[in-house]
Amino acid sequence: MNTGSDEPGRGAATPGGPGADGAQDRRGLGSRAPVFVRSRRVLHLSWQAGIFVVGLAVVAAGVVMLPLPGPGWVVIFAGMAIWATEFVWAQLVLRWTRRKVTEAARRALDPRVRRRNIALTTTGLVIVAVLGGIYVSRFGLEMPWRVRGG
């Protein structure tokens, strides 16, 4: 648990000051527990354990939802957000994820990538339509599980 870096502002450097290169990235990290909880070590450790268990339950529910119907990835990221209220490592993972999603969205909106994606999608749809046409011409509109021989 991160009891050494739980105080707000700890580890943050002023721009241009010593350690400004890597510490700038760590600004605003740490526990968001109430001051009353952070001021008492045993209470804070209990708080962190509770946050960890709740976040773990939410992440586990999201993992279960991945193969089952449900918003699996959304629930996993919600569990990570719960962990990020208390743990620096989860805050860093969420920052990294947010950065990667933003980059992916920017790349997806690039006109060349959009044209390529449209071309691939159109090609895929044409292939599916041709295969569907072959199936219908051969078997009619019978469902695949009712087709008898060929």
GIKANOR-V358239 format. One record per helix or strand of 2 or more residues. SS is the DSSP state (@ for helix, = for strand). FROM is the first residue (numbers start at 1). TO is the last residue. If there is no record, write none. Layout:
ss from to
SS FROM TO
SS FROM TO
This chain:
ss from to
@ 3 5
@ 20 26
@ 35 38
@ 41 67
@ 72 84
@ 88 108
@ 111 139
@ 144 146
